[in-house]
Structure formats: structure tokens, C-alpha cells
Amino acid sequence: MTSLKLVIDTNILISAALTSEGPPARLVRYALAHHRLVFSQPTFEELRTRLYRPKFDRYISLENRERLLHDFDASAHWVDIKEPAVYCRDRDDDKFFETALKAAAHYLVSADRDVLDATAPAALQIMSVQQTMRALGV
């Protein structure tokens, strides 16, 4: 299979960071090993700020958070985006659409209903973790 570009929503990346079991962690591991994660500065900043919230202190050490962010940064396909257009009900999620479109990503993966219920631009497939795992054969 050709290496694909995936934009994975923050909620899935954090779920994968907090527990090494379960579909989000399996998907992220597979994506890192076989494909490319795509970030823009706004999507990465959202991950960084949310990952450092005190509520996660009991689940993941500061060192592991730093290592995770470093690894994502080093292995990612990066794109620059401008102010995103309106794609879904939650304007805060539009940066994921804009990032995926700018990178010509194959999938935008989310567990967020606002993202999953949005009408996908023609060049983009919006999928849940389970749908993506089936599509990738994970």
C-alpha cells in the first residue's frame, strides 16, 4: 500500500497517548509506521496545549508528553494554512479540514460528531477511527 497522509483529530491523538490499548492507539501506531501524519501549526498547537492540561498529569508524565510531541513533530508532514473556511458546526474544528485539504490528505480521522457529520469537500474522506482501521486493514 502506498504511504497515505492522515490528519488525525486531537481527541484521538490524546486517547492514543493516554492508553496504549484500544483502537486510537492501534491506529496511531499503524499510521506512524506505515503512513504520514499531517499537522499545521494550529492543529499541533491544539494538541500541545491540550496534552499539557493538568487533568492528564496522573496518566502521562511530562517527559512522555515531550517525547510524544517531539516524535510527532519530527515525523509529520507539515503544511501552512491560512484562516480556514467554514466546514462544520464548530469553527474550532475547521483547521483540521483546512490542514487536510492543503496537504491533499487521504483521510481526516475524528471521533468528534461536528467533524464526522460535516459535509466533506470532494477531495477529502472524513472517517471515524473504526472506519479508518478497516480502510487501512489494521
Secondary structure, DSSP 8 states (H G I E B T S, - for coil): ----EEEE-HHHHHHHHH-SSSHHHHHHHHHHHHSEEEEEHHHHHHHHHHHT-GGGTTTS-HHHHHHHHHHHHHH-EEE---S----SSSGGGHHHHHHHHHHT-SEEE---HHHHTS---TT-EEE-HHHHHHHHT-
